[in-house]
């Protein structure tokens, strides 16, 4: 038996797929700097390449797509728990049965599938659900009030990152890289994305507003 045909390989592909789904889900409900999207892409692409070695179940692919649809609906609908629950079930079933052995059986070890599915359930309920509720709540403050405010860079901006302004974390971009911990002034706003610029040393009296 070759390495590619061994149970270890199929189980690793399964884990890679699940990690990709976790990252993609978080990127959908809590978009930010783009790092999550990139990581999710490579994880899912790696798992997708596994279908060249292990034959996929077509119905499992459809179930995974339905899981993504349910996840998007959970952002738009009031019944968050219902749509998110359907999404989790679809992701768990689709990921477990996506890869199959040549003789037709699932390629994932049952114990691993149970443990990872329970972890996925907990992750979606605790992290993804919380992010969805925060998304539906929207900004607590009027976005227009952040104009000309001083904030602190929490994630390095190159060209996008995150800044803490007026008590909330925002996605921000700048004309030049700005390291984490620096202070910036909000120069413009495009929806929920801020355009910022470094503050001059003479403006250090404002530095206390970073939170």
One Martini backbone bead per residue (centre of mass of N, CA, C, O) as a GRO file, in nm:
protein
  211
    1UNK     BB    1   0.094   0.037   0.024
    2UNK     BB    2   0.060   0.355  -0.021
    3UNK     BB    3   0.047   0.661   0.113
    4UNK     BB    4  -0.203   0.764  -0.058
    5UNK     BB    5  -0.365   0.481   0.027
    6UNK     BB    6  -0.375   0.545   0.315
    7UNK     BB    7  -0.545   0.623   0.603
    8UNK     BB    8  -0.375   0.869   0.680
    9UNK     BB    9  -0.428   1.039   0.428
   10UNK     BB   10  -0.739   1.058   0.451
   11UNK     BB   11  -0.738   1.189   0.735
   12UNK     BB   12  -0.576   1.442   0.654
   13UNK     BB   13  -0.775   1.545   0.445
   14UNK     BB   14  -1.006   1.581   0.641
   15UNK     BB   15  -0.867   1.789   0.826
   16UNK     BB   16  -0.815   1.997   0.603
   17UNK     BB   17  -1.111   2.042   0.535
   18UNK     BB   18  -1.206   2.138   0.814
   19UNK     BB   19  -1.019   2.378   0.841
   20UNK     BB   20  -1.128   2.520   0.589
   21UNK     BB   21  -1.419   2.549   0.696
   22UNK     BB   22  -1.358   2.713   0.944
   23UNK     BB   23  -1.221   2.953   0.799
   24UNK     BB   24  -1.448   3.018   0.599
   25UNK     BB   25  -1.668   3.078   0.806
   26UNK     BB   26  -1.520   3.313   0.947
   27UNK     BB   27  -1.485   3.485   0.688
   28UNK     BB   28  -1.790   3.525   0.633
   29UNK     BB   29  -1.883   3.642   0.928
   30UNK     BB   30  -1.565   3.784   0.958
   31UNK     BB   31  -1.443   4.007   0.787
   32UNK     BB   32  -1.108   4.131   0.691
   33UNK     BB   33  -0.779   4.110   0.578
   34UNK     BB   34  -0.769   3.802   0.419
   35UNK     BB   35  -0.623   3.568   0.567
   36UNK     BB   36  -0.852   3.362   0.594
   37UNK     BB   37  -0.910   3.327   0.295
   38UNK     BB   38  -0.632   3.216   0.217
   39UNK     BB   39  -0.621   2.974   0.409
   40UNK     BB   40  -0.884   2.843   0.311
   41UNK     BB   41  -0.803   2.800   0.020
   42UNK     BB   42  -0.557   2.610   0.067
   43UNK     BB   43  -0.706   2.394   0.228
   44UNK     BB   44  -0.928   2.328   0.015
   45UNK     BB   45  -0.734   2.273  -0.219
   46UNK     BB   46  -0.587   2.038  -0.088
   47UNK     BB   47  -0.841   1.863  -0.054
   48UNK     BB   48  -0.918   1.864  -0.357
   49UNK     BB   49  -0.664   1.707  -0.454
   50UNK     BB   50  -0.750   1.438  -0.315
   51UNK     BB   51  -0.958   1.355  -0.547
   52UNK     BB   52  -0.726   1.233  -0.731
   53UNK     BB   53  -0.704   0.977  -0.531
   54UNK     BB   54  -0.985   1.006  -0.399
   55UNK     BB   55  -1.295   0.930  -0.446
   56UNK     BB   56  -1.579   1.111  -0.469
   57UNK     BB   57  -1.884   1.215  -0.340
   58UNK     BB   58  -2.128   1.383  -0.489
   59UNK     BB   59  -2.332   1.424  -0.252
   60UNK     BB   60  -2.123   1.557  -0.059
   61UNK     BB   61  -2.078   1.811  -0.223
   62UNK     BB   62  -2.370   1.911  -0.204
   63UNK     BB   63  -2.377   1.930   0.105
   64UNK     BB   64  -2.153   2.143   0.130
   65UNK     BB   65  -2.300   2.360  -0.030
   66UNK     BB   66  -2.543   2.374   0.160
   67UNK     BB   67  -2.380   2.467   0.405
   68UNK     BB   68  -2.306   2.743   0.280
   69UNK     BB   69  -2.594   2.842   0.241
   70UNK     BB   70  -2.682   2.825   0.539
   71UNK     BB   71  -2.470   3.024   0.642
   72UNK     BB   72  -2.569   3.271   0.485
   73UNK     BB   73  -2.860   3.262   0.601
   74UNK     BB   74  -2.773   3.314   0.901
   75UNK     BB   75  -2.710   3.621   0.832
   76UNK     BB   76  -3.018   3.698   0.725
   77UNK     BB   77  -3.166   3.549   0.941
   78UNK     BB   78  -3.324   3.511   1.250
   79UNK     BB   79  -3.273   3.190   1.259
   80UNK     BB   80  -2.972   3.115   1.340
   81UNK     BB   81  -2.969   2.828   1.473
   82UNK     BB   82  -3.102   2.674   1.243
   83UNK     BB   83  -2.908   2.741   1.005
   84UNK     BB   84  -2.649   2.663   1.154
   85UNK     BB   85  -2.726   2.371   1.212
   86UNK     BB   86  -2.751   2.286   0.916
   87UNK     BB   87  -2.460   2.356   0.844
   88UNK     BB   88  -2.314   2.163   1.035
   89UNK     BB   89  -2.436   1.901   0.937
   90UNK     BB   90  -2.341   1.929   0.645
   91UNK     BB   91  -2.037   1.950   0.701
   92UNK     BB   92  -2.002   1.683   0.850
   93UNK     BB   93  -2.113   1.491   0.635
   94UNK     BB   94  -1.949   1.585   0.388
   95UNK     BB   95  -1.660   1.540   0.510
   96UNK     BB   96  -1.679   1.238   0.586
   97UNK     BB   97  -1.803   1.147   0.275
   98UNK     BB   98  -1.622   1.253   0.045
   99UNK     BB   99  -1.431   1.025   0.097
  100UNK     BB  100  -1.344   0.715  -0.074
  101UNK     BB  101  -1.308   0.407  -0.129
  102UNK     BB  102  -1.282   0.179  -0.377
  103UNK     BB  103  -1.513  -0.002  -0.231
  104UNK     BB  104  -1.705   0.263  -0.103
  105UNK     BB  105  -1.610   0.350   0.161
  106UNK     BB  106  -1.520   0.535   0.406
  107UNK     BB  107  -1.197   0.709   0.472
  108UNK     BB  108  -1.284   0.766   0.765
  109UNK     BB  109  -1.243   0.744   1.084
  110UNK     BB  110  -1.490   0.717   1.311
  111UNK     BB  111  -1.357   0.849   1.560
  112UNK     BB  112  -1.258   1.103   1.416
  113UNK     BB  113  -1.535   1.196   1.315
  114UNK     BB  114  -1.664   1.238   1.593
  115UNK     BB  115  -1.465   1.435   1.721
  116UNK     BB  116  -1.467   1.654   1.496
  117UNK     BB  117  -1.773   1.704   1.494
  118UNK     BB  118  -1.789   1.807   1.786
  119UNK     BB  119  -1.592   2.041   1.744
  120UNK     BB  120  -1.757   2.180   1.523
  121UNK     BB  121  -2.005   2.232   1.690
  122UNK     BB  122  -1.864   2.409   1.904
  123UNK     BB  123  -1.742   2.621   1.716
  124UNK     BB  124  -2.007   2.723   1.588
  125UNK     BB  125  -2.155   2.795   1.854
  126UNK     BB  126  -1.932   2.988   1.983
  127UNK     BB  127  -1.806   3.150   1.733
  128UNK     BB  128  -1.998   3.181   1.486
  129UNK     BB  129  -2.253   3.271   1.633
  130UNK     BB  130  -2.129   3.524   1.760
  131UNK     BB  131  -2.053   3.660   1.490
  132UNK     BB  132  -2.339   3.676   1.375
  133UNK     BB  133  -2.469   3.847   1.597
  134UNK     BB  134  -2.274   4.085   1.555
  135UNK     BB  135  -2.347   4.136   1.260
  136UNK     BB  136  -2.656   4.191   1.306
  137UNK     BB  137  -2.618   4.430   1.503
  138UNK     BB  138  -2.385   4.597   1.445
  139UNK     BB  139  -2.290   4.892   1.499
  140UNK     BB  140  -2.298   5.074   1.792
  141UNK     BB  141  -2.199   5.304   1.628
  142UNK     BB  142  -2.159   5.571   1.439
  143UNK     BB  143  -1.956   5.564   1.171
  144UNK     BB  144  -1.921   5.881   1.138
  145UNK     BB  145  -1.771   5.926   1.425
  146UNK     BB  146  -1.467   5.830   1.327
  147UNK     BB  147  -1.391   6.078   1.212
  148UNK     BB  148  -1.070   6.187   1.308
  149UNK     BB  149  -0.990   5.962   1.474
  150UNK     BB  150  -0.803   5.795   1.717
  151UNK     BB  151  -0.602   5.497   1.673
  152UNK     BB  152  -0.514   5.149   1.700
  153UNK     BB  153  -0.302   4.916   1.585
  154UNK     BB  154  -0.355   4.562   1.581
  155UNK     BB  155  -0.311   4.503   1.271
  156UNK     BB  156  -0.114   4.511   1.036
  157UNK     BB  157  -0.077   4.742   0.764
  158UNK     BB  158  -0.059   4.543   0.438
  159UNK     BB  159  -0.283   4.725   0.334
  160UNK     BB  160  -0.437   4.568   0.556
  161UNK     BB  161  -0.627   4.584   0.871
  162UNK     BB  162  -0.647   4.672   1.222
  163UNK     BB  163  -0.851   4.894   1.429
  164UNK     BB  164  -0.889   5.090   1.729
  165UNK     BB  165  -1.206   5.267   1.741
  166UNK     BB  166  -1.432   5.385   1.950
  167UNK     BB  167  -1.453   5.078   2.085
  168UNK     BB  168  -1.369   4.943   1.800
  169UNK     BB  169  -1.321   4.707   1.544
  170UNK     BB  170  -1.146   4.771   1.236
  171UNK     BB  171  -1.113   4.792   0.909
  172UNK     BB  172  -0.800   4.879   0.743
  173UNK     BB  173  -0.632   5.130   0.541
  174UNK     BB  174  -0.328   5.222   0.353
  175UNK     BB  175  -0.067   5.365   0.169
  176UNK     BB  176   0.110   5.245   0.404
  177UNK     BB  177   0.276   5.075   0.613
  178UNK     BB  178   0.158   4.964   0.947
  179UNK     BB  179   0.227   4.895   1.256
  180UNK     BB  180   0.172   4.751   1.535
  181UNK     BB  181   0.081   5.009   1.781
  182UNK     BB  182   0.007   5.229   1.619
  183UNK     BB  183  -0.104   5.554   1.538
  184UNK     BB  184  -0.418   5.678   1.401
  185UNK     BB  185  -0.606   5.844   1.147
  186UNK     BB  186  -0.917   5.910   1.027
  187UNK     BB  187  -0.982   5.994   0.680
  188UNK     BB  188  -1.180   5.753   0.587
  189UNK     BB  189  -1.497   5.600   0.458
  190UNK     BB  190  -1.601   5.256   0.346
  191UNK     BB  191  -1.826   5.181   0.524
  192UNK     BB  192  -1.633   4.945   0.726
  193UNK     BB  193  -1.384   5.095   0.593
  194UNK     BB  194  -1.080   5.235   0.675
  195UNK     BB  195  -0.889   5.530   0.629
  196UNK     BB  196  -0.549   5.575   0.719
  197UNK     BB  197  -0.309   5.767   0.923
  198UNK     BB  198  -0.045   5.873   1.058
  199UNK     BB  199   0.055   6.025   1.335
  200UNK     BB  200   0.195   6.278   1.477
  201UNK     BB  201   0.392   6.339   1.745
  202UNK     BB  202   0.220   6.603   1.827
  203UNK     BB  203  -0.047   6.397   1.880
  204UNK     BB  204  -0.006   6.243   2.169
  205UNK     BB  205  -0.266   6.339   2.327
  206UNK     BB  206  -0.446   6.101   2.174
  207UNK     BB  207  -0.332   5.810   2.261
  208UNK     BB  208  -0.566   5.718   2.469
  209UNK     BB  209  -0.785   5.609   2.238
  210UNK     BB  210  -0.700   5.300   2.177
  211UNK     BB  211  -0.771   5.104   2.451
   0.00000   0.00000   0.00000
